[in-house]
Amino acid sequence: MHPDDLAAIAPALPDYLKPADVPLAVGLAWLLWRELPGLRYVRFCPDEFTRPGWGFSG
């Protein structure tokens, strides 16, 4: 991850984590997700025959 990217995720981290402790895939996902503020990852149950799951909602 680029040093500027590490600096960008630092404010979102709890005190006990350093940006360098964040796995690359997680850091990149966070950077991408912040560009889509209306996107939510939510628990859903589409109907009574489908088990609840997780998915994206816009």
CHARMM internal coordinates of N, CA and C (Angstrom, degrees):
IC EDIT
DIST 1 N 1 CA 1.4542
DIST 1 CA 1 C 1.5291
ANGL 1 N 1 CA 1 C 107.80
DIST 1 C 2 N 1.2804
ANGL 1 CA 1 C 2 N 116.15
DIHE 1 N 1 CA 1 C 2 N 142.64
DIST 2 N 2 CA 1.4706
ANGL 1 C 2 N 2 CA 123.26
DIHE 1 CA 1 C 2 N 2 CA -179.80
DIST 2 CA 2 C 1.5360
ANGL 2 N 2 CA 2 C 109.28
DIHE 1 C 2 N 2 CA 2 C -68.92
DIST 2 C 3 N 1.3360
ANGL 2 CA 2 C 3 N 118.15
DIHE 2 N 2 CA 2 C 3 N 144.90
DIST 3 N 3 CA 1.4758
ANGL 2 C 3 N 3 CA 120.08
DIHE 2 CA 2 C 3 N 3 CA 178.99
DIST 3 CA 3 C 1.5297
ANGL 3 N 3 CA 3 C 113.87
DIHE 2 C 3 N 3 CA 3 C -55.17
DIST 3 C 4 N 1.3308
ANGL 3 CA 3 C 4 N 117.90
DIHE 3 N 3 CA 3 C 4 N -34.49
DIST 4 N 4 CA 1.4654
ANGL 3 C 4 N 4 CA 119.76
DIHE 3 CA 3 C 4 N 4 CA 177.27
DIST 4 CA 4 C 1.5203
ANGL 4 N 4 CA 4 C 111.16
DIHE 3 C 4 N 4 CA 4 C -65.67
DIST 4 C 5 N 1.3423
ANGL 4 CA 4 C 5 N 116.49
DIHE 4 N 4 CA 4 C 5 N -35.49
DIST 5 N 5 CA 1.4603
ANGL 4 C 5 N 5 CA 120.59
DIHE 4 CA 4 C 5 N 5 CA 177.29
DIST 5 CA 5 C 1.5220
ANGL 5 N 5 CA 5 C 110.69
DIHE 4 C 5 N 5 CA 5 C -65.54
DIST 5 C 6 N 1.3310
ANGL 5 CA 5 C 6 N 116.21
DIHE 5 N 5 CA 5 C 6 N -40.32
DIST 6 N 6 CA 1.4617
ANGL 5 C 6 N 6 CA 119.82
DIHE 5 CA 5 C 6 N 6 CA 178.17
DIST 6 CA 6 C 1.5212
ANGL 6 N 6 CA 6 C 110.51
DIHE 5 C 6 N 6 CA 6 C -61.78
DIST 6 C 7 N 1.3244
ANGL 6 CA 6 C 7 N 116.39
DIHE 6 N 6 CA 6 C 7 N -41.01
DIST 7 N 7 CA 1.4608
ANGL 6 C 7 N 7 CA 120.29
DIHE 6 CA 6 C 7 N 7 CA 178.97
DIST 7 CA 7 C 1.5283
ANGL 7 N 7 CA 7 C 110.79
DIHE 6 C 7 N 7 CA 7 C -65.71
DIST 7 C 8 N 1.3337
ANGL 7 CA 7 C 8 N 117.50
DIHE 7 N 7 CA 7 C 8 N -32.78
DIST 8 N 8 CA 1.4652
ANGL 7 C 8 N 8 CA 121.27
DIHE 7 CA 7 C 8 N 8 CA -178.64
DIST 8 CA 8 C 1.5260
ANGL 8 N 8 CA 8 C 112.06
DIHE 7 C 8 N 8 CA 8 C -70.02
DIST 8 C 9 N 1.3268
ANGL 8 CA 8 C 9 N 117.65
DIHE 8 N 8 CA 8 C 9 N -33.40
DIST 9 N 9 CA 1.4674
ANGL 8 C 9 N 9 CA 118.99
DIHE 8 CA 8 C 9 N 9 CA -178.57
DIST 9 CA 9 C 1.5243
ANGL 9 N 9 CA 9 C 112.65
DIHE 8 C 9 N 9 CA 9 C -86.62
DIST 9 C 10 N 1.3398
ANGL 9 CA 9 C 10 N 117.92
DIHE 9 N 9 CA 9 C 10 N -15.66
DIST 10 N 10 CA 1.4655
ANGL 9 C 10 N 10 CA 121.84
DIHE 9 CA 9 C 10 N 10 CA -176.22
DIST 10 CA 10 C 1.5329
ANGL 10 N 10 CA 10 C 113.61
DIHE 9 C 10 N 10 CA 10 C -54.24
DIST 10 C 11 N 1.3426
ANGL 10 CA 10 C 11 N 120.62
DIHE 10 N 10 CA 10 C 11 N -45.26
DIST 11 N 11 CA 1.4655
ANGL 10 C 11 N 11 CA 119.72
DIHE 10 CA 10 C 11 N 11 CA -178.85
DIST 11 CA 11 C 1.5341
ANGL 11 N 11 CA 11 C 113.81
DIHE 10 C 11 N 11 CA 11 C -64.71
DIST 11 C 12 N 1.3209
ANGL 11 CA 11 C 12 N 117.60
DIHE 11 N 11 CA 11 C 12 N -21.78
DIST 12 N 12 CA 1.4639
ANGL 11 C 12 N 12 CA 120.76
DIHE 11 CA 11 C 12 N 12 CA -178.02
DIST 12 CA 12 C 1.5254
ANGL 12 N 12 CA 12 C 112.72
DIHE 11 C 12 N 12 CA 12 C -85.94
DIST 12 C 13 N 1.3202
ANGL 12 CA 12 C 13 N 117.27
DIHE 12 N 12 CA 12 C 13 N -6.60
DIST 13 N 13 CA 1.4589
ANGL 12 C 13 N 13 CA 121.16
DIHE 12 CA 12 C 13 N 13 CA -175.37
DIST 13 CA 13 C 1.5230
ANGL 13 N 13 CA 13 C 112.16
DIHE 12 C 13 N 13 CA 13 C -92.20
DIST 13 C 14 N 1.3519
ANGL 13 CA 13 C 14 N 116.38
DIHE 13 N 13 CA 13 C 14 N 147.88
DIST 14 N 14 CA 1.4641
ANGL 13 C 14 N 14 CA 118.44
DIHE 13 CA 13 C 14 N 14 CA 172.98
DIST 14 CA 14 C 1.5302
ANGL 14 N 14 CA 14 C 110.03
DIHE 13 C 14 N 14 CA 14 C -68.77
DIST 14 C 15 N 1.3059
ANGL 14 CA 14 C 15 N 116.74
DIHE 14 N 14 CA 14 C 15 N 164.31
DIST 15 N 15 CA 1.4686
ANGL 14 C 15 N 15 CA 121.68
DIHE 14 CA 14 C 15 N 15 CA -175.26
DIST 15 CA 15 C 1.5247
ANGL 15 N 15 CA 15 C 113.90
DIHE 14 C 15 N 15 CA 15 C -58.01
DIST 15 C 16 N 1.3205
ANGL 15 CA 15 C 16 N 117.51
DIHE 15 N 15 CA 15 C 16 N -31.48
DIST 16 N 16 CA 1.4662
ANGL 15 C 16 N 16 CA 120.06
DIHE 15 CA 15 C 16 N 16 CA -174.62
DIST 16 CA 16 C 1.5367
ANGL 16 N 16 CA 16 C 113.33
DIHE 15 C 16 N 16 CA 16 C -81.16
DIST 16 C 17 N 1.3279
ANGL 16 CA 16 C 17 N 118.48
DIHE 16 N 16 CA 16 C 17 N -4.75
DIST 17 N 17 CA 1.4659
ANGL 16 C 17 N 17 CA 121.56
DIHE 16 CA 16 C 17 N 17 CA 179.25
DIST 17 CA 17 C 1.5217
ANGL 17 N 17 CA 17 C 110.75
DIHE 16 C 17 N 17 CA 17 C -111.33
DIST 17 C 18 N 1.3005
ANGL 17 CA 17 C 18 N 115.07
DIHE 17 N 17 CA 17 C 18 N 141.55
DIST 18 N 18 CA 1.4597
ANGL 17 C 18 N 18 CA 121.93
DIHE 17 CA 17 C 18 N 18 CA 172.88
DIST 18 CA 18 C 1.5272
ANGL 18 N 18 CA 18 C 107.33
DIHE 17 C 18 N 18 CA 18 C -104.53
DIST 18 C 19 N 1.3147
ANGL 18 CA 18 C 19 N 118.83
DIHE 18 N 18 CA 18 C 19 N 151.00
DIST 19 N 19 CA 1.4679
ANGL 18 C 19 N 19 CA 120.13
DIHE 18 CA 18 C 19 N 19 CA 178.82
DIST 19 CA 19 C 1.5312
ANGL 19 N 19 CA 19 C 113.07
DIHE 18 C 19 N 19 CA 19 C -53.48
DIST 19 C 20 N 1.3160
ANGL 19 CA 19 C 20 N 117.00
DIHE 19 N 19 CA 19 C 20 N -35.19
DIST 20 N 20 CA 1.4668
ANGL 19 C 20 N 20 CA 120.12
DIHE 19 CA 19 C 20 N 20 CA -179.72
DIST 20 CA 20 C 1.5225
ANGL 20 N 20 CA 20 C 112.26
DIHE 19 C 20 N 20 CA 20 C -68.67
DIST 20 C 21 N 1.3509
ANGL 20 CA 20 C 21 N 117.95
DIHE 20 N 20 CA 20 C 21 N -16.90
DIST 21 N 21 CA 1.4704
ANGL 20 C 21 N 21 CA 121.97
DIHE 20 CA 20 C 21 N 21 CA 179.03
DIST 21 CA 21 C 1.5270
ANGL 21 N 21 CA 21 C 112.36
DIHE 20 C 21 N 21 CA 21 C -80.88
DIST 21 C 22 N 1.3173
ANGL 21 CA 21 C 22 N 117.01
DIHE 21 N 21 CA 21 C 22 N -14.64
DIST 22 N 22 CA 1.4721
ANGL 21 C 22 N 22 CA 121.40
DIHE 21 CA 21 C 22 N 22 CA -176.51
DIST 22 CA 22 C 1.5298
ANGL 22 N 22 CA 22 C 109.04
DIHE 21 C 22 N 22 CA 22 C -81.01
DIST 22 C 23 N 1.3441
ANGL 22 CA 22 C 23 N 117.41
DIHE 22 N 22 CA 22 C 23 N 127.08
DIST 23 N 23 CA 1.4642
ANGL 22 C 23 N 23 CA 119.25
DIHE 22 CA 22 C 23 N 23 CA 176.86
DIST 23 CA 23 C 1.5353
ANGL 23 N 23 CA 23 C 111.02
DIHE 22 C 23 N 23 CA 23 C -57.22
DIST 23 C 24 N 1.2951
ANGL 23 CA 23 C 24 N 116.04
DIHE 23 N 23 CA 23 C 24 N 145.99
DIST 24 N 24 CA 1.4628
ANGL 23 C 24 N 24 CA 121.92
DIHE 23 CA 23 C 24 N 24 CA -176.86
DIST 24 CA 24 C 1.5277
ANGL 24 N 24 CA 24 C 111.78
DIHE 23 C 24 N 24 CA 24 C -53.30
DIST 24 C 25 N 1.3278
ANGL 24 CA 24 C 25 N 117.73
DIHE 24 N 24 CA 24 C 25 N -47.49
DIST 25 N 25 CA 1.4707
ANGL 24 C 25 N 25 CA 120.52
DIHE 24 CA 24 C 25 N 25 CA -177.70
DIST 25 CA 25 C 1.5262
ANGL 25 N 25 CA 25 C 111.64
DIHE 24 C 25 N 25 CA 25 C -62.44
DIST 25 C 26 N 1.3109
ANGL 25 CA 25 C 26 N 117.24
DIHE 25 N 25 CA 25 C 26 N -37.86
DIST 26 N 26 CA 1.4705
ANGL 25 C 26 N 26 CA 121.02
DIHE 25 CA 25 C 26 N 26 CA 179.86
DIST 26 CA 26 C 1.5282
ANGL 26 N 26 CA 26 C 110.29
DIHE 25 C 26 N 26 CA 26 C -68.56
DIST 26 C 27 N 1.3175
ANGL 26 CA 26 C 27 N 116.31
DIHE 26 N 26 CA 26 C 27 N -44.14
DIST 27 N 27 CA 1.4608
ANGL 26 C 27 N 27 CA 119.96
DIHE 26 CA 26 C 27 N 27 CA 178.51
DIST 27 CA 27 C 1.5167
ANGL 27 N 27 CA 27 C 112.24
DIHE 26 C 27 N 27 CA 27 C -62.19
DIST 27 C 28 N 1.3201
ANGL 27 CA 27 C 28 N 116.46
DIHE 27 N 27 CA 27 C 28 N -43.14
DIST 28 N 28 CA 1.4663
ANGL 27 C 28 N 28 CA 119.86
DIHE 27 CA 27 C 28 N 28 CA 179.06
DIST 28 CA 28 C 1.5222
ANGL 28 N 28 CA 28 C 111.37
DIHE 27 C 28 N 28 CA 28 C -66.71
DIST 28 C 29 N 1.3285
ANGL 28 CA 28 C 29 N 117.34
DIHE 28 N 28 CA 28 C 29 N -38.73
DIST 29 N 29 CA 1.4642
ANGL 28 C 29 N 29 CA 120.69
DIHE 28 CA 28 C 29 N 29 CA 177.80
DIST 29 CA 29 C 1.5249
ANGL 29 N 29 CA 29 C 110.32
DIHE 28 C 29 N 29 CA 29 C -62.52
DIST 29 C 30 N 1.3231
ANGL 29 CA 29 C 30 N 116.93
DIHE 29 N 29 CA 29 C 30 N -42.08
DIST 30 N 30 CA 1.4612
ANGL 29 C 30 N 30 CA 120.34
DIHE 29 CA 29 C 30 N 30 CA 178.79
DIST 30 CA 30 C 1.5228
ANGL 30 N 30 CA 30 C 110.68
DIHE 29 C 30 N 30 CA 30 C -62.71
DIST 30 C 31 N 1.3338
ANGL 30 CA 30 C 31 N 116.13
DIHE 30 N 30 CA 30 C 31 N -43.83
DIST 31 N 31 CA 1.4632
ANGL 30 C 31 N 31 CA 119.63
DIHE 30 CA 30 C 31 N 31 CA -179.99
DIST 31 CA 31 C 1.5202
ANGL 31 N 31 CA 31 C 111.60
DIHE 30 C 31 N 31 CA 31 C -62.54
DIST 31 C 32 N 1.3257
ANGL 31 CA 31 C 32 N 117.68
DIHE 31 N 31 CA 31 C 32 N -38.97
DIST 32 N 32 CA 1.4636
ANGL 31 C 32 N 32 CA 120.81
DIHE 31 CA 31 C 32 N 32 CA 178.02
DIST 32 CA 32 C 1.5228
ANGL 32 N 32 CA 32 C 111.42
DIHE 31 C 32 N 32 CA 32 C -70.11
DIST 32 C 33 N 1.3361
ANGL 32 CA 32 C 33 N 116.01
DIHE 32 N 32 CA 32 C 33 N -42.46
DIST 33 N 33 CA 1.4553
ANGL 32 C 33 N 33 CA 121.15
DIHE 32 CA 32 C 33 N 33 CA -175.65
DIST 33 CA 33 C 1.5194
ANGL 33 N 33 CA 33 C 111.65
DIHE 32 C 33 N 33 CA 33 C -63.74
DIST 33 C 34 N 1.3308
ANGL 33 CA 33 C 34 N 117.66
DIHE 33 N 33 CA 33 C 34 N -34.74
DIST 34 N 34 CA 1.4647
ANGL 33 C 34 N 34 CA 119.18
DIHE 33 CA 33 C 34 N 34 CA -178.62
DIST 34 CA 34 C 1.5266
ANGL 34 N 34 CA 34 C 111.58
DIHE 33 C 34 N 34 CA 34 C -66.88
DIST 34 C 35 N 1.3192
ANGL 34 CA 34 C 35 N 117.88
DIHE 34 N 34 CA 34 C 35 N -17.81
DIST 35 N 35 CA 1.4630
ANGL 34 C 35 N 35 CA 121.61
DIHE 34 CA 34 C 35 N 35 CA 177.21
DIST 35 CA 35 C 1.5347
ANGL 35 N 35 CA 35 C 111.49
DIHE 34 C 35 N 35 CA 35 C -79.77
DIST 35 C 36 N 1.3315
ANGL 35 CA 35 C 36 N 117.23
DIHE 35 N 35 CA 35 C 36 N -10.52
DIST 36 N 36 CA 1.4674
ANGL 35 C 36 N 36 CA 122.39
DIHE 35 CA 35 C 36 N 36 CA -178.63
DIST 36 CA 36 C 1.5259
ANGL 36 N 36 CA 36 C 109.32
DIHE 35 C 36 N 36 CA 36 C -123.65
DIST 36 C 37 N 1.3338
ANGL 36 CA 36 C 37 N 118.06
DIHE 36 N 36 CA 36 C 37 N 72.14
DIST 37 N 37 CA 1.4657
ANGL 36 C 37 N 37 CA 120.52
DIHE 36 CA 36 C 37 N 37 CA -172.41
DIST 37 CA 37 C 1.5252
ANGL 37 N 37 CA 37 C 114.83
DIHE 36 C 37 N 37 CA 37 C -63.36
DIST 37 C 38 N 1.3186
ANGL 37 CA 37 C 38 N 118.63
DIHE 37 N 37 CA 37 C 38 N -22.25
DIST 38 N 38 CA 1.4569
ANGL 37 C 38 N 38 CA 120.42
DIHE 37 CA 37 C 38 N 38 CA -179.54
DIST 38 CA 38 C 1.5200
ANGL 38 N 38 CA 38 C 113.99
DIHE 37 C 38 N 38 CA 38 C -86.22
DIST 38 C 39 N 1.3019
ANGL 38 CA 38 C 39 N 116.81
DIHE 38 N 38 CA 38 C 39 N -5.76
DIST 39 N 39 CA 1.4575
ANGL 38 C 39 N 39 CA 121.06
DIHE 38 CA 38 C 39 N 39 CA -177.49
DIST 39 CA 39 C 1.5191
ANGL 39 N 39 CA 39 C 110.22
DIHE 38 C 39 N 39 CA 39 C -83.79
DIST 39 C 40 N 1.3195
ANGL 39 CA 39 C 40 N 116.77
DIHE 39 N 39 CA 39 C 40 N 130.38
DIST 40 N 40 CA 1.4616
ANGL 39 C 40 N 40 CA 122.13
DIHE 39 CA 39 C 40 N 40 CA 179.78
DIST 40 CA 40 C 1.5310
ANGL 40 N 40 CA 40 C 108.88
DIHE 39 C 40 N 40 CA 40 C -124.82
DIST 40 C 41 N 1.3161
ANGL 40 CA 40 C 41 N 115.30
DIHE 40 N 40 CA 40 C 41 N 144.05
DIST 41 N 41 CA 1.4657
ANGL 40 C 41 N 41 CA 121.65
DIHE 40 CA 40 C 41 N 41 CA 173.44
DIST 41 CA 41 C 1.5171
ANGL 41 N 41 CA 41 C 105.08
DIHE 40 C 41 N 41 CA 41 C -106.61
DIST 41 C 42 N 1.3249
ANGL 41 CA 41 C 42 N 117.02
DIHE 41 N 41 CA 41 C 42 N 109.54
DIST 42 N 42 CA 1.4598
ANGL 41 C 42 N 42 CA 121.20
DIHE 41 CA 41 C 42 N 42 CA -169.13
DIST 42 CA 42 C 1.5209
ANGL 42 N 42 CA 42 C 112.57
DIHE 41 C 42 N 42 CA 42 C -128.57
DIST 42 C 43 N 1.3136
ANGL 42 CA 42 C 43 N 115.44
DIHE 42 N 42 CA 42 C 43 N 159.08
DIST 43 N 43 CA 1.4628
ANGL 42 C 43 N 43 CA 121.97
DIHE 42 CA 42 C 43 N 43 CA 173.29
DIST 43 CA 43 C 1.5278
ANGL 43 N 43 CA 43 C 106.77
DIHE 42 C 43 N 43 CA 43 C -83.38
DIST 43 C 44 N 1.3131
ANGL 43 CA 43 C 44 N 116.19
DIHE 43 N 43 CA 43 C 44 N 136.91
DIST 44 N 44 CA 1.4624
ANGL 43 C 44 N 44 CA 119.46
DIHE 43 CA 43 C 44 N 44 CA -178.28
DIST 44 CA 44 C 1.5262
ANGL 44 N 44 CA 44 C 110.74
DIHE 43 C 44 N 44 CA 44 C -143.21
DIST 44 C 45 N 1.2973
ANGL 44 CA 44 C 45 N 115.61
DIHE 44 N 44 CA 44 C 45 N 160.53
DIST 45 N 45 CA 1.4606
ANGL 44 C 45 N 45 CA 123.00
DIHE 44 CA 44 C 45 N 45 CA 174.35
DIST 45 CA 45 C 1.5230
ANGL 45 N 45 CA 45 C 105.78
DIHE 44 C 45 N 45 CA 45 C -140.03
DIST 45 C 46 N 1.3413
ANGL 45 CA 45 C 46 N 117.23
DIHE 45 N 45 CA 45 C 46 N 95.10
DIST 46 N 46 CA 1.4633
ANGL 45 C 46 N 46 CA 120.20
DIHE 45 CA 45 C 46 N 46 CA -173.34
DIST 46 CA 46 C 1.5233
ANGL 46 N 46 CA 46 C 114.72
DIHE 45 C 46 N 46 CA 46 C -61.61
DIST 46 C 47 N 1.3209
ANGL 46 CA 46 C 47 N 117.86
DIHE 46 N 46 CA 46 C 47 N -34.94
DIST 47 N 47 CA 1.4631
ANGL 46 C 47 N 47 CA 120.11
DIHE 46 CA 46 C 47 N 47 CA 177.69
DIST 47 CA 47 C 1.5219
ANGL 47 N 47 CA 47 C 108.77
DIHE 46 C 47 N 47 CA 47 C -159.11
DIST 47 C 48 N 1.3173
ANGL 47 CA 47 C 48 N 116.31
DIHE 47 N 47 CA 47 C 48 N 174.52
DIST 48 N 48 CA 1.4666
ANGL 47 C 48 N 48 CA 119.76
DIHE 47 CA 47 C 48 N 48 CA -174.99
DIST 48 CA 48 C 1.5234
ANGL 48 N 48 CA 48 C 113.38
DIHE 47 C 48 N 48 CA 48 C -69.11
DIST 48 C 49 N 1.3275
ANGL 48 CA 48 C 49 N 118.76
DIHE 48 N 48 CA 48 C 49 N -14.27
DIST 49 N 49 CA 1.4580
ANGL 48 C 49 N 49 CA 121.29
DIHE 48 CA 48 C 49 N 49 CA -177.74
DIST 49 CA 49 C 1.5309
ANGL 49 N 49 CA 49 C 113.08
DIHE 48 C 49 N 49 CA 49 C -96.17
DIST 49 C 50 N 1.3198
ANGL 49 CA 49 C 50 N 116.17
DIHE 49 N 49 CA 49 C 50 N -6.66
DIST 50 N 50 CA 1.4620
ANGL 49 C 50 N 50 CA 120.77
DIHE 49 CA 49 C 50 N 50 CA -177.60
DIST 50 CA 50 C 1.5275
ANGL 50 N 50 CA 50 C 108.71
DIHE 49 C 50 N 50 CA 50 C -108.76
DIST 50 C 51 N 1.3036
ANGL 50 CA 50 C 51 N 115.46
DIHE 50 N 50 CA 50 C 51 N 134.27
DIST 51 N 51 CA 1.4553
ANGL 50 C 51 N 51 CA 118.26
DIHE 50 CA 50 C 51 N 51 CA 176.71
DIST 51 CA 51 C 1.5303
ANGL 51 N 51 CA 51 C 109.42
DIHE 50 C 51 N 51 CA 51 C -67.60
DIST 51 C 52 N 1.3328
ANGL 51 CA 51 C 52 N 116.78
DIHE 51 N 51 CA 51 C 52 N 147.98
DIST 52 N 52 CA 1.4697
ANGL 51 C 52 N 52 CA 118.84
DIHE 51 CA 51 C 52 N 52 CA 176.84
DIST 52 CA 52 C 1.5190
ANGL 52 N 52 CA 52 C 110.42
DIHE 51 C 52 N 52 CA 52 C -59.32
DIST 52 C 53 N 1.2906
ANGL 52 CA 52 C 53 N 115.93
DIHE 52 N 52 CA 52 C 53 N 150.47
DIST 53 N 53 CA 1.4466
ANGL 52 C 53 N 53 CA 120.83
DIHE 52 CA 52 C 53 N 53 CA 179.95
DIST 53 CA 53 C 1.5127
ANGL 53 N 53 CA 53 C 109.96
DIHE 52 C 53 N 53 CA 53 C -151.55
DIST 53 C 54 N 1.3043
ANGL 53 CA 53 C 54 N 115.33
DIHE 53 N 53 CA 53 C 54 N -168.34
DIST 54 N 54 CA 1.4634
ANGL 53 C 54 N 54 CA 122.34
DIHE 53 CA 53 C 54 N 54 CA 179.03
DIST 54 CA 54 C 1.5150
ANGL 54 N 54 CA 54 C 108.72
DIHE 53 C 54 N 54 CA 54 C -118.87
DIST 54 C 55 N 1.3058
ANGL 54 CA 54 C 55 N 117.30
DIHE 54 N 54 CA 54 C 55 N 145.09
DIST 55 N 55 CA 1.4598
ANGL 54 C 55 N 55 CA 120.62
DIHE 54 CA 54 C 55 N 55 CA 178.71
DIST 55 CA 55 C 1.5130
ANGL 55 N 55 CA 55 C 111.17
DIHE 54 C 55 N 55 CA 55 C -164.95
DIST 55 C 56 N 1.3019
ANGL 55 CA 55 C 56 N 114.89
DIHE 55 N 55 CA 55 C 56 N 175.81
DIST 56 N 56 CA 1.4601
ANGL 55 C 56 N 56 CA 121.20
DIHE 55 CA 55 C 56 N 56 CA -178.66
DIST 56 CA 56 C 1.5063
ANGL 56 N 56 CA 56 C 109.99
DIHE 55 C 56 N 56 CA 56 C -94.10
DIST 56 C 57 N 1.3199
ANGL 56 CA 56 C 57 N 115.67
DIHE 56 N 56 CA 56 C 57 N 143.73
DIST 57 N 57 CA 1.4458
ANGL 56 C 57 N 57 CA 122.35
DIHE 56 CA 56 C 57 N 57 CA 178.04
DIST 57 CA 57 C 1.5275
ANGL 57 N 57 CA 57 C 107.53
DIHE 56 C 57 N 57 CA 57 C -133.83
DIST 57 C 58 N 1.3097
ANGL 57 CA 57 C 58 N 117.30
DIHE 57 N 57 CA 57 C 58 N 139.67
DIST 58 N 58 CA 1.4637
ANGL 57 C 58 N 58 CA 119.39
DIHE 57 CA 57 C 58 N 58 CA -177.12
DIST 58 CA 58 C 1.4737
ANGL 58 N 58 CA 58 C 113.89
DIHE 57 C 58 N 58 CA 58 C -112.79
END
COOR INIT
IC SEED 1 N 1 CA 1 C
IC BUILD
